[in-house]
């Protein structure tokens, strides 16, 4: 490499500056922004749980996203009838929602009936007469990929044969595979089958035909063969890239009508239910064991929310006992019976969800709910005193229609009556799309700041300062868009949203003294930073800053000043854990390049650094199944001379070793 003499470098730099002055710096871009970084002024360490995630039984977050099952209503919650009209909502998207059976009768419709005597699972079981068939349409398959499945069945009146067929169109012989299941007997038995698809389509057809004698069909399953214990392999790979440190489950509004015991035992015998809070069927295939297995697989800490809506303190305490106590207890014995002798050891628990909202099942007045929270928390702590409990809060929220005498607001009331029965307090917020780009990207950070400042003031009024402070668990936060391209609440995200999420992370870092946990909602499809189709999965725009900061940003925040928010800029800085490098994050939501001149006090950064950039030429840029890498993280070399050059519409993270 050729090195210039210092005097030559000085002359060239002077010529460059004079050139800028002669034509006016502002003609092409604003003057350099001077930002002061005080490396000796550090804040509370950033809790890794800031990079947490939230998953709920809503839309295609779990079923259709995380879970690999391809068949809708595989346990026949809805009766199979001659009227085939499965989709009752979101019919204008690629992922409509079933409101009646997705199984179509092929042939005479009276040859398939639902029987209620001794059903295999749920309320009824389909009986298929010889020569009749039931079909599920519009499945996604990939050419040369293997698919595995099984069904439970028994015959009536004599031996029966079942033909299971997967077809993907085209020539009827080349475009299908069939498996013959012979000698189906009078007792329910499980029969396995597999296929290899010959084409890539979203319109494959799965068919079950009975011959010989009538057949009662119990449950049916079909998954890609590469599933990981029921988890969808392509989604799982992206979740591991995302690196979420903590997952909150099962809700969300869902939890207030959910009985956790429905998700235990043999998956095929778990009862199907109507989703209590949202739409469609809850298969109960993804229950407590599957969630904890998922957390182990992705390397994340679990957070379980208990039902304080329609639930009670006994059920919450039993759930803790099931997870955390030995097999000599009632709950532990249930767990051992389900195949797990050693306790799971779940430390973090949410006591209810959004119990301040009148949409919540079991919603009640604050003065009543504080009593219920304390009953539930006491019952849970009696089982395991080491639990970290998260109370349901919402700053400033009042319900004059339902609670006219309440003057304090929900969080302050919870803190006043329940602070001794919680370790953290939950806060939630979602932001809408704003037409002004700077306003849109700033609103996430503004909401986080409001929450932090509001909680500080409320807790100071109540004497909850110092060691008595109750940290915030921001366990739902995100943008909530209007489209449903990926199913219920399956809105898409663009570069503008990614800029806002990065600015939000900066605000979490600036308030690390009081915010110690955050869960981006809801990870997959539903407001998700990961999106899936029937056959593919990809990172949406908002996944990129979550990944980048989780991997590259420091853990000890330092003071930064001199950043005018009105210009669409946001700068945050932190030491790495070993204090060998400073990391600087810059969000530029303007459409002009910017030069950030850093005045670093208390450290001597090296000139040899690294940088990572997320950028694009349009704030509306989005990733899609056809262009999954349109937005990505680009690693760039960096020679630091005191300034950082930042592209328009970009996130730039710089790592500077210190001398």
Number of C-alpha atoms within 10 A of each C-alpha: 3 4 6 9 8 9 9 10 12 12 11 12 12 12 12 12 12 12 12 15 11 9 10 13 14 11 9 11 13 13 15 17 17 15 18 17 24 17 20 13 13 14 17 17 18 23 17 15 19 25 23 27 30 25 24 21 28 27 27 25 28 24 23 24 28 25 24 25 22 20 20 23 24 23 28 26 21 23 18 22 20 17 12 13 14 16 16 13 16 15 12 10 14 14 21 20 22 20 16 21 21 26 27 21 23 17 13 12 16 12 19 25 18 18 15 12 9 10 15 23 17 17 18 20 25 23 23 26 21 18 16 21 24 21 17 21 18 15 19 19 27 20 12 12 15 16 20 16 18 16 20 19 23 24 25 18 11 14 17 22 21 25 15 23 19 24 25 27 16 10 9 10 9 12 15 21 18 16 15 12 15 14 14 24 17 16 12 16 12 14 15 14 17 20 22 18 22 19 20 15 17 17 15 21 18 22 19 22 20 25 19 19 20 24 29 26 22 25 21 22 20 21 20 24 18 16 18 15 12 18 24 23 19 19 24 20 13 18 22 14 14 24 19 26 21 24 30 28 25 26 25 24 24 21 27 26 18 24 14 18 14 18 21 20 18 9 15 20 18 19 19 23 18 14 18 17 19 14 17 23 26 20 25 23 24 21 20 22 18 17 19 20 15 22 19 12 14 20 16 19 18 24 25 24 22 29 29 28 24 14 20 16 20 13 19 24 22 21 22 28 26 24 23 21 23 18 19 10 14 13 20 25 18 20 26 16 12 13 10 15 15 14 17 18 16 18 18 20 24 26 28 26 28 24 26 21 18 14 11 20 22 16 19 18 19 24 15 10 20 21 14 19 24 21 15 25 26 17 20 26 16 14 19 18 12 13 20 18 23 27 32 27 27 24 21 16 15 21 17 10 8 13 13 10 13 15 14 16 17 25 27 24 22 26 23 18 16 18 21 12 21 24 19 26 26 26 26 22 17 14 15 13 16 11 8 8 19 21 18 20 29 22 21 26 20 15 18 24 17 12 22 24 13 16 26 20 14 19 20 14 12 14 12 17 13 8 6 13 19 25 22 25 25 25 25 22 24 23 24 20 17 12 14 21 19 26 25 24 21 26 20 26 26 17 28 25 25 30 33 28 28 28 30 24 23 23 22 24 26 24 20 23 18 20 28 23 25 29 25 27 27 29 28 30 30 28 27 32 28 27 31 24 20 18 17 16 23 23 26 29 30 29 24 25 25 22 19 20 18 20 12 17 23 25 24 24 27 24 16 22 13 13 17 12 12 11 12 21 24 27 24 24 28 28 25 19 14 9 13 13 22 29 25 25 25 24 29 25 28 18 17 14 18 19 17 21 17 20 15 17 13 11 16 14 20 17 15 14 19 17 20 21 23 23 26 19 12 13 20 11 17 23 20 20 15 9 10 17 15 14 22 19 16 11 14 12 11 17 14 18 12 13 16 22 15 20 22 19 26 26 30 27 26 25 26 23 20 16 10
